[in-house]
Amino acid sequence: MRAELVRAALVTTAATALTLGLATSASAATATRTVVDGGTTYNLSVTAPGTASAAGQVVHVSGSGFNTGQGVYVGLCAVEGAPGAQKPTPCLGGQDESGATGASHWVNNTFGGMFANSSKFGAGGTFEVDIYVNPNLADGTVCGVDVECAVVTRADHLDTNDRKYDVHVPVTFQ
């Protein structure tokens, strides 16, 4: 009897884990963009959840193919038009230099890891970061009500007007 209970518990646990794994995978979305910078072609890819809790949550974002010489911010921003058409703004958390909100992450090979919510690129221009998202942007703008929002990458403050590294993964809040 005890062996049957243990077996039933294992089957239930495995089924739950499989269901959760499928749900997590199904909710993830990937956006890609190919850019040429200085004669080099970069095949950018960003994966983030396509839906998030309206109450706010931490989401995992991964990217690959980025130019490791160009730092990027990863965060939730209002977007208009295709990636690269206009600077994604406003962004949740604004300019969070102290790292208090966790709403953005700075990936930069010169200064990454020296400041809160910052890291360096991995091999092949990869990154894996966690950011906090909710639909209420810093200036009172609400995602899905006032503006379209996306988890984005965009050039960091060292080259803020460069739109080549903008990649948008649209997100809706439920």
VOBA-1610 file (N, C-alpha, C; in pm, whole numbers, padded with zeros to 5 digits, always signed):
BEGIN
Met+00083-00119+00000Met+00000+00000+00000Met+00087+00126+00000Arg+00192+00126+00084Arg+00280+00243+00091Arg+00351+00266-00042Ala+00396+00161-00107Ala+00464+00173-00236Ala+00369+00231-00340Glu+00241+00190-00336Glu+00143+00243-00431Glu+00120+00393-00408Leu+00116+00436-00281Leu+00099+00578-00250Leu+00218+00660-00299Val+00338+00608-00278Val+00458+00676-00322Val+00459+00686-00474Arg+00425+00576-00541Arg+00420+00573-00687Arg+00316+00675-00738Ala+00199+00679-00677Ala+00094+00772-00717Ala+00139+00917-00697Ala+00208+00941-00587Ala+00259+01075-00560Ala+00363+01116-00664Leu+00450+01022-00701Leu+00551+01051-00803Leu+00487+01079-00938Val+00387+01001-00974Val+00318+01022-01102Val+00250+01158-01103Thr+00184+01193-00994Thr+00116+01323-00984Thr+00217+01436-00992Thr+00328+01423-00920Thr+00431+01525-00921Thr+00490+01541-01060Ala+00518+01432-01128Ala+00575+01437-01263Ala+00476+01501-01360Ala+00349+01466-01349Ala+00248+01525-01437Ala+00235+01675-01414Thr+00239+01715-01288Thr+00233+01858-01255Thr+00353+01932-01310Ala+00471+01875-01292Ala+00593+01939-01343Ala+00588+01950-01495Leu+00541+01845-01562Leu+00530+01850-01707Leu+00431+01957-01750Thr+00318+01966-01684Thr+00217+02067-01716Thr+00272+02207-01695Leu+00339+02229-01582Leu+00397+02361-01556Leu+00504+02393-01658Gly+00585+02295-01693Gly+00690+02317-01792Gly+00631+02355-01926Leu+00524+02287-01967Leu+00459+02320-02093Leu+00395+02458-02088Ala+00333+02491-01976Ala+00268+02622-01964Ala+00372+02733-01973Thr+00486+02714-01907Thr+00591+02815-01911Thr+00646+02830-02052Ser+00669+02717-02119Ser+00722+02723-02255Ser+00623+02789-02349Ala+00496+02756-02334Ala+00395+02809-02425Ala+00378+02959-02408Ser+00403+03012-02289Ser+00382+03154-02267Ser+00501+03238-02312Ala+00612+03174-02343Ala+00730+03249-02387Ala+00717+03287-02534Ala+00769+03403-02568Ala+00768+03450-02706Ala+00910+03491-02743Thr+00944+03474-02869Thr+01077+03511-02917Thr+01064+03612-03030Ala+01144+03717-03022Ala+01151+03817-03127Ala+01293+03816-03182Thr+01305+03834-03312Thr+01437+03834-03376Thr+01451+03957-03463Arg+01575+03992-03487Arg+01606+04106-03574Arg+01749+04090-03624Thr+01772+04116-03749Thr+01906+04111-03806Thr+01949+04253-03837Val+02067+04291-03787Val+02119+04426-03811Val+02263+04417-03858Val+02306+04518-03930Val+02445+04528-03972Val+02502+04651-03903Asp+02613+04632-03834Asp+02678+04741-03761Asp+02827+04733-03790Gly+02881+04835-03855Gly+03025+04837-03885Gly+03068+04723-03976Gly+02980+04679-04066Gly+03013+04571-04158Gly+02991+04432-04102Thr+02952+04421-03976Thr+02925+04291-03914Thr+02776+04272-03901Thr+02729+04152-03935Thr+02587+04120-03924Thr+02562+04053-03789Tyr+02461+04102-03717Tyr+02422+04046-03588Tyr+02280+03992-03599Asn+02262+03867-03564Asn+02131+03804-03562Asn+02081+03805-03419Leu+02003+03907-03386Leu+01957+03928-03249Leu+01835+03842-03221Ser+01829+03787-03102Ser+01714+03709-03059Ser+01688+03738-02912Val+01561+03765-02878Val+01523+03789-02739Val+01401+03703-02709Thr+01407+03631-02598Thr+01295+03548-02554Thr+01249+03597-02417Ala+01117+03620-02405Ala+01057+03668-02280Ala+00912+03622-02279Pro+00847+03624-02164Pro+00705+03588-02161Pro+00620+03682-02245Gly+00519+03628-02312Gly+00426+03709-02390Gly+00311+03761-02306Thr+00291+03700-02188Thr+00187+03747-02095Thr+00249+03753-01956Ala+00194+03842-01874Ala+00243+03856-01737Ala+00125+03894-01647Ser+00143+03877-01520Ser+00040+03909-01422Ser+00023+04060-01410Ala-00102+04106-01411Ala-00130+04249-01394Ala-00088+04297-01255Ala-00072+04205-01161Ala-00026+04242-01027Ala+00125+04264-01023Gly+00194+04225-01132Gly+00339+04238-01139Gly+00407+04106-01109Gln+00520+04084-01174Gln+00596+03962-01150Gln+00737+03976-01205Val+00825+03890-01159Val+00960+03883-01212Val+00956+03788-01332Val+01014+03831-01444Val+01018+03747-01564Val+01163+03725-01606His+01186+03612-01669His+01319+03577-01718His+01329+03614-01866Val+01437+03680-01902Val+01459+03724-02039Val+01596+03674-02083Ser+01601+03616-02203Ser+01729+03571-02257Ser+01749+03632-02395Gly+01873+03649-02432Gly+01905+03705-02562Gly+02032+03644-02618Ser+02048+03656-02749Ser+02170+03607-02813Ser+02196+03688-02939Gly+02321+03681-02986Gly+02361+03745-03110Gly+02394+03893-03099Phe+02403+03946-02977Phe+02428+04089-02960Phe+02575+04123-02976Asn+02601+04247-03017Asn+02735+04302-03028Asn+02785+04329-02886Thr+02887+04257-02843Thr+02935+04270-02705Thr+03005+04404-02681Gly+03030+04479-02786Gly+03089+04613-02772Gly+02985+04721-02752Gln+02856+04685-02762Gln+02746+04781-02745Gln+02659+04736-02629Gly+02660+04808-02520Gly+02576+04773-02407Gly+02429+04796-02437Val+02343+04717-02371Val+02199+04733-02387Val+02131+04732-02251Tyr+02014+04795-02248Tyr+01924+04782-02135Tyr+01818+04680-02173Val+01774+04602-02076Val+01663+04509-02092Val+01557+04555-01994Gly+01435+04580-02042Gly+01329+04626-01954Gly+01195+04625-02024Leu+01092+04666-01951Leu+00957+04680-02005Leu+00937+04825-02045Cys+00900+04850-02171Cys+00883+04986-02220Cys+00760+04996-02309Ala+00712+05118-02323Ala+00611+05148-02423Ala+00681+05147-02558Val+00616+05089-02659Val+00675+05082-02793Val+00574+05133-02895Glu+00628+05191-03001Glu+00544+05237-03111Glu+00617+05206-03241Gly+00553+05130-03328Gly+00614+05095-03456Gly+00709+04977-03443Ala+00776+04952-03553Ala+00870+04839-03560Ala+00993+04868-03475Pro+01061+04761-03427Pro+01185+04782-03353Pro+01283+04866-03435Gly+01335+04968-03372Gly+01429+05057-03438Gly+01366+05182-03495Ala+01232+05185-03506Ala+01164+05302-03562Ala+01168+05419-03465Gln+01140+05392-03337Gln+01141+05497-03235Gln+01197+05439-03106Lys+01259+05523-03027Lys+01315+05480-02899Lys+01203+05431-02808Pro+01216+05309-02753Pro+01116+05259-02658Pro+01118+05344-02531Thr+01006+05409-02500Thr+00996+05495-02383Thr+00851+05536-02363Pro+00804+05559-02242Pro+00874+05544-02114Pro+00891+05398-02078Cys+00981+05375-01984Cys+01010+05239-01939Cys+00979+05226-01790Leu+00936+05108-01750Leu+00905+05082-01610Leu+01029+05104-01525Gly+01013+05178-01418Gly+01125+05202-01328Gly+01210+05321-01365Gly+01189+05377-01484Gly+01269+05492-01525Gly+01416+05459-01527Gln+01499+05551-01487Gln+01643+05531-01482Gln+01680+05482-01342Asp+01671+05352-01322Asp+01690+05289-01192Asp+01838+05264-01162Glu+01912+05371-01137Glu+02055+05358-01115Glu+02090+05284-00987Ser+02001+05285-00888Ser+02031+05215-00762Ser+01995+05068-00768Gly+01915+05029-00868Gly+01874+04889-00878Gly+01762+04855-00783Ala+01694+04955-00728Ala+01591+04933-00627Ala+01467+04864-00681Thr+01428+04893-00807Thr+01304+04836-00859Thr+01324+04702-00927Gly+01442+04675-00980Gly+01466+04552-01054Gly+01394+04550-01187Ala+01343+04667-01230Ala+01264+04675-01352Ala+01348+04676-01478Ser+01477+04695-01465Ser+01563+04692-01584Ser+01696+04627-01548His+01767+04586-01652His+01898+04523-01633His+01991+04579-01741Trp+02114+04612-01703Trp+02213+04666-01794Trp+02313+04557-01829Val+02325+04526-01957Val+02423+04427-02004Val+02531+04505-02079Asn+02654+04501-02027Asn+02763+04580-02081Asn+02894+04513-02044Asn+02982+04489-02141Asn+03106+04416-02112Asn+03213+04499-02044Thr+03197+04630-02038Thr+03296+04713-01969Thr+03259+04729-01822Phe+03133+04760-01794Phe+03091+04790-01657Phe+02996+04687-01597Gly+02956+04588-01676Gly+02861+04487-01629Gly+02912+04415-01505Gly+02824+04398-01407Gly+02859+04332-01282Gly+02912+04426-01176Met+02941+04551-01214Met+02994+04647-01117Met+02882+04724-01047Phe+02761+04719-01102Phe+02648+04793-01049Phe+02530+04700-01030Ala+02434+04745-00948Ala+02313+04666-00926Ala+02244+04640-01060Asn+02187+04522-01075Asn+02114+04484-01196Asn+02196+04505-01322Ser+02320+04461-01321Ser+02404+04469-01440Ser+02484+04340-01452Ser+02521+04307-01575Ser+02603+04189-01601Ser+02673+04204-01734Lys+02765+04112-01761Lys+02836+04110-01889Lys+02769+04011-01983Phe+02793+04030-02112Phe+02745+03936-02212Phe+02821+03804-02197Gly+02755+03696-02231Gly+02821+03566-02241Gly+02873+03548-02382Ala+02927+03430-02409Ala+02979+03397-02542Ala+02869+03415-02647Gly+02906+03468-02762Gly+02810+03487-02870Gly+02711+03598-02846Gly+02743+03691-02756Gly+02654+03802-02729Gly+02526+03760-02659Thr+02537+03662-02569Thr+02420+03611-02497Thr+02402+03681-02363Phe+02280+03674-02312Phe+02253+03720-02176Phe+02132+03644-02123Glu+02124+03634-01991Glu+02010+03576-01919Glu+01988+03666-01798Val+01872+03732-01792Val+01845+03826-01684Val+01702+03809-01634Asp+01679+03856-01513Asp+01545+03861-01456Asp+01511+04007-01433Ile+01389+04046-01474Ile+01342+04183-01451Ile+01201+04177-01393Tyr+01164+04280-01320Tyr+01031+04291-01264Tyr+00945+04372-01362Val+00826+04321-01393Val+00734+04392-01483Val+00598+04408-01418Asn+00532+04519-01447Asn+00391+04539-01416Asn+00339+04642-01516Pro+00209+04652-01536Pro+00158+04737-01643Pro+00162+04887-01616Asn+00195+04929-01495Asn+00195+05071-01459Asn+00334+05131-01475Leu+00356+05200-01587Leu+00487+05260-01613Leu+00509+05379-01520Ala+00631+05423-01509Ala+00672+05526-01414Ala+00596+05657-01426Asp+00552+05695-01544Asp+00488+05825-01561Asp+00335+05819-01554Gly+00280+05708-01505Gly+00135+05693-01496Gly+00072+05630-01619Thr+00150+05603-01720Thr+00103+05537-01840Thr+00079+05389-01809Val-00031+05333-01861Val-00064+05194-01833Val-00056+05111-01962Cys+00022+05005-01956Cys+00037+04914-02070Cys-00097+04851-02104Gly-00129+04846-02232Gly-00253+04785-02277Gly-00373+04876-02268Val-00360+04987-02198Val-00468+05086-02188Val-00428+05210-02267Asp-00315+05268-02230Asp-00267+05390-02295Asp-00168+05363-02408Val-00089+05257-02394Val+00019+05228-02488Val+00036+05078-02505Glu+00103+05041-02615Glu+00147+04902-02635Glu+00279+04888-02560Cys+00301+04773-02497Cys+00425+04753-02424Cys+00495+04626-02469Ala+00624+04623-02446Ala+00704+04507-02480Ala+00823+04498-02386Val+00872+04377-02367Val+01002+04359-02306Val+01099+04391-02417Val+01192+04481-02392Val+01279+04530-02499Val+01426+04523-02462Thr+01508+04525-02566Thr+01648+04562-02552Thr+01662+04692-02627Arg+01746+04778-02575Arg+01776+04904-02642Arg+01915+04949-02601Ala+01980+05025-02688Ala+02117+05070-02659Ala+02123+05141-02525Asp+02231+05119-02453Asp+02246+05182-02321Asp+02276+05331-02333His+02296+05395-02218His+02315+05540-02213His+02446+05587-02279Leu+02535+05494-02310Leu+02659+05532-02376Leu+02638+05556-02526Asp+02522+05512-02578Asp+02487+05533-02719Asp+02335+05535-02732Thr+02270+05615-02650Thr+02125+05613-02632Thr+02042+05633-02758Asn+02097+05700-02859Asn+02020+05725-02981Asn+02036+05617-03087Asp+02116+05514-03060Asp+02137+05403-03153Asp+02017+05309-03146Arg+01944+05296-03253Arg+01824+05212-03256Arg+01850+05072-03313Lys+01976+05042-03352Lys+02006+04912-03413Lys+01980+04794-03321Tyr+01993+04810-03192Tyr+01983+04697-03099Tyr+01848+04689-03028Asp+01748+04762-03082Asp+01613+04754-03027Asp+01547+04624-03075Val+01505+04542-02982Val+01428+04422-03010Val+01309+04425-02915His+01188+04399-02967His+01064+04406-02887His+00998+04270-02878Val+00967+04226-02757Val+00882+04108-02736Val+00754+04161-02674Pro+00645+04174-02754Pro+00519+04229-02700Pro+00470+04149-02580Val+00414+04221-02482Val+00363+04156-02361Val+00225+04213-02329Thr+00136+04125-02284Thr+00006+04168-02237Thr-00004+04129-02089Phe-00086+04203-02017Phe-00102+04178-01874Phe-00241+04124-01848Gln-00248+04019-01764Gln-00376+03955-01730Gln-00395+03952-01581
//
